[in-house]
């Protein structure tokens, strides 16, 4: 245990510190932008990013993953802020944390196994597209120099790693191009143009809302939605970082950790947050692997705001845009084009549906849920094919007998003529799964007895016999 903690904290000190610095710089414009989306002051997003990153470094289950204020969560908050104000948002953030802790204790991460590979690919690709689209307003149609700085940033972040491996290329690009922009006097949009940053640490507060059932009725639907979306995005991002680093993580601990972070965060004036795929990719690609990188990202974020605030607001947006475009390119699964051609058609449809819905709604949960539901429908369609093979007076059933296959099962015995007064229905290669299947079998037995045919049921496995016995009185009377 101690050896694992030591490795997670001090196994990659230089890489974690440098990558954390890069992430902190990339967090600032994102946190401000998400605050604007949610309709709150920029400091609400910055405080959230600081609190969540620092806390999750200690209590999270995925070392090296970055959690902070996110766009997916911000979109859900907007109606609450518009109707009831910031104090209710802070109360909802605290309740979000409580719900997520409960989900973590209940081991909600087990549900991850129900998310198919096609949905995961769609999730990753849609995030990459959303990250890119979020940068477009910051560089498209602004000025020629904006394009130049974006282009130079991309050249630097892709070429520098060939020559310099000690310092992350994005950090070099930010420092070097910021100095050039400041001293050359070139006209570029900066972080300061996004919103006003005040040099102050977050202070402990209790949301100024009535402690009544009515307040709970107002915030609970939002808190529940934030909990689900936050955990969904966090657990999927954790899986992606697992794959990128070839390591395993504790998803249930991550769920509890997200809850603890949001719970505490709400008392310090921050909006609810979750894992960030973009910043997590930046962290990994910059050499970050351990918990120290997440802690440095959060702590250095506050250092930048309080100590270096006057310099931070002068960082050119085109430089950060270039880095985020690199992230979107790195995040996108370019092998998915080959996947579309080679994978089963249903999997390709699921992947495309996930991408389209996420990009259209800007809501990750809707796309993932739609992808999972569509996969389930395709799976049911696939296994609902039931085949019946006659061998003399024995009828062998092949396939699964459940709600989706009962119609074909009943119709076969309903529409066929039988020359024998005694037949056998063999379930050796089949299984009865639910009440619909049991009901269908009893209906067939009744149909055949009306025709004067005696039926012998053979080959039922233990599970089918159990459900038959359990539902005998109910299904046979339907």
N, C-alpha and C positions, 0 to 999 in steps of 0.2 A: 504493500500500500504506500509506504513512505517513498519507496524507490520510484513508483509510478508518479507520485506528486512531484518529486524532485525532477523527474524527466519532463513533466508537463510544464513546470515553472522555469527550470534552469538548464534544460537540455539544449537550448538554442538561443542563448541570451542576445548575441549580436543581431542575429536574423530577426528575432522577435521585436527588439527595440526599434530597429530601422523600419521594419514593415509597419509597426504600430504608428510611427510618425507619419508615414505615407497615408495610412488609413485615416488618421485624425484630420489631415488636410483635406482628404476627399469627403469626410463626413460633414464638414461645415456647410458647403452649398446644398447638400442633400437635406440636412436637417432644417435649414432655413426654408427650402422649397416645400418640404412636407408640412412645415408649420403653416405656410401660406395656403396650401391645399386644405388643411384642416380649419382654417379661419382663425388661427391664434397668433400671438406674438412670436417672432423668430426664436426668442430665448426659450420658449416652451419646448421646441424641438431640440435645441442645443442642450438644455438641461436633461432632457430625456436621453439623448444620445450619450451624454457623460455618465449619468447614473446607471443606465442599463448596461453599458459596456463594462464599467468598473465592477458592478455586482455580478454580472454573468461570468466574468473572468474567474470568480471564486466558486460560484455555485452551479455553473453550467456543466453539461455532460459532453460537450464537443470542444476540446481545446483548439484554439486558433480560429474559431468562428466569431464573426463580428455581429453583435446585436445592437440595435439603436432604433431611433424613430424611423418609420418606413412609410412609403406611399400607400401601400395596400391598407394599412391601418388608418392613415390620415383620411382616406376617402370615406371610411365608415364613420369617422368622428364628426364630419362636417354638419350633418343634420342636427346632432346633439348640441354642438356649439352654437349653431344659428338659433335654435329654439330656446336653449336654457343657459348658455354661457360657459365660460372656462371652468368655473367651480364644479359644475356637474360633470365636466369632462375628467377632472382630476378624481372625483369620486368614482366615476366609471372605470378609470385606470386602476384604482385600488381594488375594486370588485373584480376586474379582469384578472388581476394577479391572484386573487383568492380562488377564482374558478379554475385558472390554469394549474394552480397547486393541487387542487382536488383531482383534475384530469391526470396530472402526473402521478399522484398516489394511486389512482385507479388504473395505472399502466396503459394510458391511452395510446402510447407508441406502438402497441401491438397491432393497431389498425393500419400501420404503415405497410404491412404485408399484403393488404388488399388494394394497394395502388400499383397498377400494372406498369411494366417498363415503358409502354407507349405513352402513358400519361406522364411519367417522369421525363421522357424526352421532350414532350410537348411543354411541360412546365419549364424546363431549362431554356428551350428555344424562345418561349413567349417572354420570359424574363429578360433574355438578351435583347429581344426586340423592344421591350418597354424601356430598358436602360438606354438604348440608342435613341428612341423617340423622345425621351425626357431631355436629351441633350440638344435636340434640333432647335428649339426656340432660342438657345444660347449662342448659336453660331450661324444659322441660316438667314441670309439676307441682311446681315448687320453691317459688315465692312470687309474690305479686302484683307486688311491686316488680321482680322479675326480668323479668316481662312488660313492665312499664312501661319499664325501661331498654332492653330489646331494641327496643321500639316507638319510643322516642325516638331511639335510634341510627339506626334505619332512616330515620326522618323527616329527621334531620340529613344523612346521607350522600346522600340523594336531593335535598334542597332547597338545601343550602349551595352546591353548585357553580353555582347560578344567580346567587349574589351574591358568592361568594369563589372566585376561580380561582387565586390565588397559592399557597395552601396546600391540600393534598389534604383533602377533607372527612372521610375516615376518621381522619386524624391529629387534626383539630380535635375530632371526636367522642370519641376516646380520651382526649385530654388534659382536655377540658372535663368529661365525665361522670365521669372518674376523680376529679377534684378535688371534684366535687359529692358523689360517693359517699363519699369519705374524710372530708370535713368535715361532712357531714350525719349520719354514723354509721349510715346505712341498712344493714340486713343483706343482704348479697349475697355470693355465692360469688366467690372471686378466683382469680387464677392460682396463688397460693400454696397453694390447696386441692388442686391437682392433684398436687403432689409437691414434695419439698425441693430447693431450688436452692443449690448451693455456689458461693461467689464465688472461682473459680479458673480459670486458663487451662489448656487441654489441654496435656499434656506428652508428649514423644516416648517411645514404648515399643515393644518388640518383643513380640508376643503370646507368652505363656508356654505354648507347646504343643510337644510332641515333633516334631522335624523328621524325620518318618518317612513312609513310603508309606501307612501306616495312617491317619495324620492327613489326608493328601491324599484318601484314600478317603472319609473322613468329611465333609470340607468341600466337596469338588468338586461333588457333586450340588446342594448349597445355593448354591454360588457360581455355577454355571451357570444355575440358575433365577433367581437375583437379577440376573445379567447380562442375561438375556433380558427379564425383566419391566422392569428399570430402563431398558434401551435402548428398549423398546417404548413405555413411558410418556413417556420423554424426547423421542423423535423425533415422536410424535404431538402432544405438547404444543408442540414447536417449530413444527410445521406450523400449529397453532391460533394461536400468537403471530404467525407469518408472516402469516396471514390477517387478524388483528386490526390489525396495524401496516402492512399492505400492503408488506412488505419480504421479501427472501429471506434464507435462512441456509444455512450449510454443515453439512449433517446428518452427514457423515462426520467432520468436525472435532468436532462435538458429541458423537458417539459416543466418539471418542478422549478428548475432554475429560472426559466422565463417568467413563471408566476411570481417567484420571490422578487425578481428584478422589477417587474411592473408594480407589485404591491408597494415596495419601498419608493420607487420612482414617483408614484402618485402623491406621496407626502412631501416631495421636493419640487413640485411644480412642473413635472414633466408629463408629456402625453404618452399613451401606451405605445410600446414598440415590440419588435421581434427581430429575428435574424435577418441579415441583409446579404443577399446573394452577391451583389456587386462588390461591396466592401470586403466580403469574405474571400472572393476571388482575388481582389487586389492584395489582400493579406497573404494568401497562399503563394501567389505569383511573385510577391516581393520577398519571400523567404520566411514568412511567419508560420509557425507550427504550434506553438504552445500557448498557455494561458497568459503568459507575460505579454504577448502581442496584443491581446484584447485589452488588458489592463492599461498598457501604454497608450493604446488608441484613445481610450476614454480619458485618462489623466492628461495626456498631451493636448487633447481637445480643449480642456479647460485652461491649460497653460497658454495655449495659443490665444484664447479669447481674453483672458485676464491680463497676461503679461505682454503678449505680442499683438494685441487686438488692432493697434494702429497699422501694423504691417500686414496682418492677415487680410484686412479689408481691401488691400491693394493688390492681392494676388489676382492675376487675370483669369477670368472665367474660361477663355479659350484653352488654357493649359489644362485645367481640370476637365473640360469637355473632351480634350484629346485622350486623357487617361481613361475616362469613362467609356469612350468609344473603343479603346483597347480592351476594356473589360467586357463590353458587349460582344466583341469579336471573339474573345477567348472563352466566353460563356456559351456561345452558340455551338450546338453540336453539329458540326459540318458533315459528319457521317450520316446525319439523318436524311440527307438527300438519297443516299444509297439505300438507307433503311426503307424509305418510301417505295422504292422499286422492288426490293427483295422481301420485305416483310409481308405477312398475310394482309390482304386488302382491308380486313376489319381493323387490324392494328394501325395501319396507315391512316384510316379514317379517324380513329380515336385520337391519334397524335395531332392531326390537322385540326380536329374539332377543339381540342384543348387549347391549341395555339390561337385559333381564331376567336374563341370566346374570351380568353384572357386579354388579348390585345384589344378586342372591341369594348369590353367592359372595364378594363384596367383593374379587374378583380380576380386575383389568383385563385381564390376559393371557388368561385363559380366555374372557372375553367377546369380545375382539378375534379370537382364534384361531377361536372358534366362528363368528363372523360371516364371517371370510374363507373358512373351509371351506364354510359354507352358501352363500356367494356363488359359490364354485367349482362346487358341486354344481348350483346353478340354472343357471350358465353352460353347464356340460356338457349338462344336460338341454335347454337352448335350442338349442345348436348340433348336438345329436345327431340332429336331425330330417333324415333323408335322403329325398329324393324322386327317383323314377325315371320318366322320361317316354319312352314308346315312339314312335318315328317310323319306320314301316316296319320295316326290320330293324336300325335303330339305336336304342340305348337310352341316352338322355342322363341322366347322374347329376348331381344338384344337391344340394350340401351337402358336409359334411366326413366322410370315411371314416376312422374311428378306433375305439378299443375300444368306445365307447358306441353306435355306429351300425352295427356289423358285423352284428348279428342281423337287422335289417330288410333290409339289403343282401342277405344270404344267402337269407333267406326269400322275397324277391321272385323270385329266379331259381330257387329250389327248388320253389316252389308254382305257377309259371306254365307254361303250355304254349306251345311255340314252333313255328310252322308252317314257318319257314325253317331250312335246314340250315346257314346261315351268318348270323351276327349280328355287330354291332359295339357295343361298350360305350364310350361317349364320356365322358371325364373332363374335358372342357374347362371345365366349371363346377363342378368338384370337385377335391379334393386328398386324397392319402393321407398320413396323419400318422405312423402308428406300425406296429409289427410286427403288431398285431391287424388293422389295415387291409390290410396286405400279405397276411397269412394268409387273410383273408376273400376277397380277390380270387382267390387261388390255389384256394381251396375252390370258388368259383363256377365257375372254369375247369374244374376236375375234374368237377363236377356236370354241366355242359353237355356236356363231351366224352363222358361216359357216356351221354348222350342222343343222341350222334352229331352234335352241333352244333359247328362250328368257330367260334372267337371271335377277333375282332380288337379289340385295345385301342387306343384313340386318345385324343388330347387330354391325355395326361399331361404336367404341367409338369415343369421340371427337378428340383425338389425331390422330387416323387413318383417320377420315374425313378431318382433317386439312391438313395432308400430301398428301392425295388424291387430294384435291382441289388445293394445292400449286404446285403439279407436274403433274396435269392432262394434260396440253398441251404438256409437254415434254415427259412424259412416254408413253402416248397413241400413240405418233408418232414414238416411237422406235420399 
